[in-house]
Amino acid sequence: MTDLLDAPPPQQAPEPRPPARGVLPSGARGQSAGRVIAVGALAFALAALLNSETLEEMADRQPFGWKRDVAVAATGALHTVARWTLLDRPGEWFDEVRGLNRDAPVDLDELVASATTVPTTGSPPGSIGDGSGPSPVAGQPPSSTPATDPGDGPATTAAPVVTSPPGPTPLRWPTSEDPLRVLVMGDSMAQGFGTTFERYLTDTGVMRPTSFYKSASGLSRPDYFDWPAEIAAKTTAHDPEVVVLMFGANDAQKLKLDGTIYDVTDGPWQAEYARRVGAVMDYLTNSGKRVVWVGLPVMEDGGFDARMRVLDAIYREQAAVRPSVTYVETRALFSNSSGGYAAYLPNDDGEPKLMRAQDGVHFSLAGAARLSSAVLDTVRAMLPPPPP
């Protein structure tokens, strides 16, 4: 018998070698390039159909021109197919969950008419209505003369306005047990200072803020986001006594009116925008709200700043003829000694602080605090003297 120690070692099975690069293992089936492309195209088409309404809205919100016309036609046809195949249902369900409103924009005349006009019997002594408070345009004397565009554009054309009740709606003296209800709304500019402003209001101990913001929105394109409808819904839900609004950074875009496209420097554009601003003011004031409309600060880009000055002139003139609306001028708050753009400005201690974001449009934290303090002073000025 052969000694086990002399037996040869058992044979080791060779380790499997990985297939060479680009070579499929034995038994595997490859996919042709055409089939891969077809599957990818099918997946892309399915995703487009499921999101057809969003794609259609993205195309619709583009600046007016031939590129927008082509995009709207293409996405409109896609959405028609999605509705026919019911592939738009998941998107509609998801929008309902997110609370998005895709209804047609509200009619502004109907919106104003729906507000119940609150009769006033005069303001209490010492309140803003007896001549001792600030003028409707903060920092400026009341004027019935339409404001003109301080830029290169023509004078703004005032739209017909609905006269508010005589005298501003009086406010009550708030307490910690019954704080003043303040609703803050607007675009990303409002959000930039609004979060800080909410803290300022809360810190008073007698004011309770609620807020809602929507980036890349405004009053120019209700087909994208219907702010008048949203304002009506939010004021109905929260019943504020004071409404603080800030719009404009996204509004200086072309409008299509009666088939003609107008720019912000055109009279018809300004008249239509003034009508929309005035309608929002009338709806709120006729509903018994006091309105604080925050103007736009000076912008770093000169061309963009000129367009913002057109909007500021419209806000100012529309507020000036409505006693329950106070316009807050912000350009002086954020400009240098020559009235131009200033990224850095001295704070209360005289030390320079960064007031604006890098985009030259939005606010830094210090800038938000600077504006919040000014707006809070405006709200305080509306209150009557404290009771004995």
C-alpha positions in Angstrom: 0.0 0.0 0.0 1.3 3.3 -0.9 2.0 5.6 2.0 -0.5 8.5 2.2 2.4 10.9 2.7 3.7 9.9 -0.7 0.4 10.4 -2.5 0.3 13.3 -4.9 -1.7 16.3 -3.8 -5.3 16.5 -4.9 -5.9 18.5 -8.1 -7.2 22.0 -7.6 -9.9 23.1 -9.9 -8.7 26.1 -11.8 -10.3 29.4 -10.8 -12.8 30.7 -13.4 -11.4 33.5 -15.5 -13.6 36.5 -16.0 -14.7 37.0 -19.6 -12.7 39.3 -21.7 -14.0 42.9 -21.8 -16.8 43.2 -24.3 -17.4 39.4 -24.3 -20.7 38.1 -22.8 -20.6 35.0 -20.6 -21.6 31.7 -22.2 -25.4 31.4 -22.5 -26.0 35.2 -22.1 -27.9 37.0 -24.8 -26.8 40.4 -26.0 -29.1 43.4 -26.8 -28.8 45.0 -30.1 -28.1 48.7 -30.2 -31.4 49.3 -32.0 -33.3 47.5 -29.3 -31.6 49.5 -26.5 -32.4 52.8 -28.3 -36.0 51.7 -28.8 -36.5 50.9 -25.1 -34.9 54.2 -24.1 -37.1 56.1 -26.5 -40.2 54.3 -25.2 -39.2 55.1 -21.6 -38.6 58.8 -22.6 -42.0 59.0 -24.3 -43.8 57.5 -21.4 -42.1 59.9 -18.9 -43.1 62.8 -21.2 -46.7 61.7 -21.3 -46.9 61.3 -17.6 -45.5 64.8 -17.1 -47.2 66.4 -20.2 -49.1 69.0 -18.2 -45.9 70.2 -16.4 -44.1 70.3 -19.7 -46.9 72.3 -21.3 -46.8 74.8 -18.4 -43.0 75.1 -18.7 -43.4 76.0 -22.3 -46.2 78.4 -21.7 -44.3 80.4 -19.1 -41.5 81.1 -21.6 -41.0 84.7 -22.9 -43.3 85.5 -25.8 -41.8 84.7 -29.3 -41.5 82.0 -31.9 -39.6 79.7 -29.7 -42.4 79.8 -27.1 -45.0 79.2 -29.9 -43.2 76.1 -31.1 -42.8 74.7 -27.6 -46.4 75.4 -26.7 -47.6 73.6 -29.9 -45.4 70.6 -29.3 -46.3 70.2 -25.6 -49.9 70.9 -26.3 -50.1 68.0 -28.7 -48.3 65.8 -26.2 -50.8 66.7 -23.5 -53.7 65.9 -25.8 -52.3 62.4 -26.3 -51.8 62.1 -22.5 -55.4 63.0 -21.9 -56.7 60.6 -24.5 -54.6 57.7 -23.1 -55.4 58.8 -19.5 -51.7 59.0 -18.7 -52.2 62.5 -17.4 -54.1 61.2 -14.4 -51.1 60.4 -12.1 -49.8 63.9 -12.7 -53.2 65.4 -11.8 -53.3 63.3 -8.6 -49.8 64.4 -7.6 -50.7 68.0 -8.2 -53.8 67.6 -6.0 -51.6 66.2 -3.2 -49.2 69.2 -3.6 -52.2 71.6 -3.6 -51.4 73.1 -7.0 -54.2 75.0 -8.7 -54.3 74.6 -12.5 -57.7 76.3 -13.0 -58.1 79.2 -15.4 -57.0 82.6 -13.9 -59.7 84.4 -11.9 -61.5 87.3 -13.5 -60.2 90.4 -11.7 -63.5 92.3 -11.9 -65.3 89.4 -10.4 -62.7 89.1 -7.7 -63.1 92.7 -6.7 -66.9 92.5 -6.9 -66.8 89.4 -4.6 -65.2 91.4 -1.8 -67.7 92.8 0.7 -67.1 96.5 1.1 -66.7 97.3 4.8 -68.3 100.7 5.7 -66.2 103.0 7.8 -67.5 105.6 10.2 -64.2 107.4 10.6 -61.0 106.5 12.3 -60.5 106.7 16.1 -58.7 109.8 17.4 -54.9 109.5 17.0 -55.2 106.7 14.4 -53.8 107.0 10.9 -57.1 108.3 9.5 -57.1 111.5 11.5 -54.1 113.1 9.8 -51.6 112.3 12.5 -50.4 109.1 10.9 -48.1 108.5 7.9 -49.3 109.4 4.4 -50.5 106.6 2.1 -47.1 106.6 0.4 -44.5 106.1 3.2 -42.1 109.0 3.3 -43.9 111.1 0.7 -46.8 113.5 0.8 -50.1 112.2 -0.6 -50.5 113.1 -4.2 -53.2 112.5 -6.8 -50.8 113.2 -9.7 -49.9 110.0 -11.5 -46.3 108.9 -11.0 -44.0 108.9 -14.0 -41.4 106.4 -14.9 -38.1 107.6 -13.5 -36.3 105.5 -16.1 -36.2 105.8 -19.9 -39.7 104.6 -20.5 -42.9 106.7 -20.9 -45.0 107.8 -18.1 -47.0 105.1 -16.5 -50.7 105.1 -17.5 -53.0 104.8 -14.6 -55.8 102.3 -15.0 -59.3 103.1 -13.9 -59.5 102.4 -10.2 -62.2 101.4 -7.8 -62.5 103.9 -5.0 -62.0 102.3 -1.6 -64.2 103.2 1.4 -63.4 106.8 2.6 -60.6 106.8 5.1 -58.3 103.8 5.9 -59.8 100.8 7.7 -59.0 101.3 11.3 -57.0 98.7 13.2 -57.4 97.7 16.8 -54.8 97.6 19.5 -53.4 94.1 19.6 -52.7 92.1 22.8 -50.8 88.9 23.6 -54.1 87.2 24.1 -55.5 88.5 20.8 -52.5 89.3 18.5 -52.8 91.2 15.3 -53.1 88.7 12.4 -50.6 89.5 9.6 -50.4 87.6 6.3 -47.1 88.0 4.3 -47.1 86.9 0.6 -45.1 87.3 -2.5 -42.3 86.0 -4.7 -38.8 85.0 -3.8 -38.0 88.6 -2.9 -40.7 88.5 -0.3 -39.4 85.2 1.0 -35.9 86.6 1.2 -37.0 89.2 3.8 -40.3 87.5 4.9 -38.7 84.7 7.0 -36.8 87.4 9.0 -39.9 89.6 9.1 -42.0 86.8 10.6 -39.5 86.6 13.5 -39.7 90.3 14.0 -43.5 90.1 14.1 -43.5 87.2 16.5 -41.0 88.9 18.8 -43.4 91.7 19.4 -45.6 89.3 21.4 -48.7 90.9 20.0 -48.6 90.0 16.3 -49.1 86.6 14.7 -47.7 86.1 11.2 -48.7 83.7 8.5 -46.8 83.5 5.2 -46.9 82.1 1.7 -44.3 82.5 -1.1 -44.0 81.3 -4.6 -40.6 81.7 -6.4 -40.5 82.8 -10.1 -44.1 84.1 -9.9 -45.8 87.5 -10.0 -48.8 89.3 -11.4 -47.7 89.3 -15.0 -48.4 85.6 -15.8 -51.5 84.3 -14.0 -51.4 81.5 -16.6 -48.4 80.2 -14.7 -49.4 81.0 -11.1 -52.7 82.8 -10.3 -51.8 85.1 -7.5 -55.2 86.9 -7.3 -56.8 83.5 -6.7 -54.2 82.5 -4.2 -54.5 85.8 -2.3 -58.3 85.3 -2.2 -57.9 81.7 -0.9 -55.2 82.6 1.7 -57.1 85.6 3.1 -60.3 83.6 3.3 -58.5 80.8 5.2 -56.5 83.0 7.6 -58.6 86.1 7.9 -55.7 88.5 8.3 -56.1 92.1 9.5 -52.9 93.3 7.7 -51.6 91.9 4.4 -48.0 92.5 3.4 -47.2 92.0 -0.3 -44.0 92.1 -2.3 -43.9 91.4 -6.1 -42.1 92.5 -9.2 -38.8 90.8 -9.7 -40.4 88.4 -12.2 -43.0 90.7 -13.6 -41.1 92.9 -16.1 -41.7 90.5 -19.0 -43.7 90.8 -22.1 -47.5 90.6 -22.0 -49.8 89.5 -24.8 -52.9 91.8 -24.8 -55.5 91.3 -27.5 -53.1 89.5 -29.7 -50.3 92.1 -29.4 -47.2 91.7 -27.4 -46.1 94.6 -25.3 -43.0 95.4 -23.3 -42.8 96.9 -19.8 -42.0 100.3 -21.3 -45.2 100.4 -23.4 -48.3 102.2 -22.2 -50.7 99.3 -22.7 -48.4 97.1 -20.6 -48.3 99.6 -17.8 -52.0 100.2 -17.9 -52.8 96.4 -17.7 -50.3 95.8 -14.9 -51.7 98.8 -13.0 -55.2 97.3 -13.4 -54.0 94.0 -11.9 -52.2 95.7 -9.0 -55.2 97.9 -8.3 -57.6 95.0 -8.4 -55.5 93.1 -5.8 -55.5 96.2 -3.6 -59.2 96.8 -4.0 -60.1 93.2 -3.2 -58.1 93.3 0.0 -59.2 96.8 1.2 -62.8 96.2 0.3 -62.6 93.0 2.4 -61.6 95.2 5.4 -57.8 94.5 5.3 -55.0 97.0 5.6 -52.4 96.5 3.0 -48.7 97.1 3.1 -47.1 97.0 -0.4 -43.4 96.7 -0.2 -41.5 98.3 -3.1 -38.5 97.0 -4.9 -34.9 97.9 -4.0 -32.3 99.3 -6.4 -30.9 96.5 -8.5 -27.3 95.9 -9.5 -27.9 95.6 -13.3 -28.8 99.0 -14.7 -31.3 97.7 -17.3 -33.1 95.5 -14.9 -33.2 98.3 -12.4 -34.8 100.6 -14.9 -37.6 98.1 -15.4 -38.1 97.7 -11.6 -38.5 101.5 -11.3 -41.4 101.3 -13.7 -43.1 98.8 -11.5 -42.3 100.8 -8.3 -44.0 103.8 -9.9 -47.1 101.8 -10.6 -47.2 100.4 -7.0 -46.7 103.9 -5.6 -49.4 105.6 -7.7 -51.9 102.8 -7.1 -51.3 102.9 -3.3 -51.6 106.7 -3.2 -55.3 106.7 -4.2 -56.2 104.0 -1.7 -56.2 105.1 1.9 -56.0 101.6 3.3 -52.9 100.8 1.3 -49.4 101.9 2.5 -46.5 101.8 0.1 -43.1 101.2 1.6 -40.3 102.8 -0.4 -37.2 100.6 -0.3 -34.8 102.1 -2.8 -33.4 104.6 -0.4 -32.9 101.8 2.2 -30.5 100.0 -0.2 -28.8 102.6 -2.2 -25.5 104.5 -1.7 -25.1 108.2 -1.2 -25.6 108.8 -5.0 -28.7 106.7 -5.2 -27.0 103.8 -6.9 -26.7 100.1 -6.0 -24.8 99.2 -2.9 -23.9 95.7 -1.9 -22.5 96.9 1.5 -24.2 99.5 3.7 -23.5 100.6 7.3 -25.6 98.9 10.0 -26.8 100.6 13.2 -23.3 100.6 14.6 -21.9 102.2 11.5 -20.1 99.1 10.4 -20.5 98.1 6.7 -22.6 94.9 6.3 -23.4 92.9 3.2 -27.0 93.7 2.4 -27.6 91.9 -0.9 -27.1 88.4 -2.4 -24.5 87.7 -5.0 -27.1 87.9 -7.8 -27.5 91.6 -7.1 -31.3 91.1 -6.7 -32.2 89.3 -3.4 -31.4 90.2 0.2 -28.7 88.9 2.5 -29.6 88.2 6.1 -28.5 91.7 7.1 -30.5 93.1 4.2 -33.6 91.1 5.2 -33.2 92.5 8.8 -32.9 96.0 7.5 -36.1 95.8 5.5 -38.0 93.9 8.2 -37.3 96.7 10.7 -38.7 99.3 8.2 -41.8 97.3 7.4 -42.5 96.6 11.1 -42.3 100.3 11.8 -44.8 100.8 9.0 -47.2 98.3 10.6 -46.8 99.8 14.0 -47.6 103.3 12.6 -51.0 102.0 11.5 -52.0 101.0 15.1 -54.1 103.4 17.2 -52.8 104.7 20.5 -52.8 102.1 23.2 -55.9 102.1 25.4 -55.6 103.8 28.8 
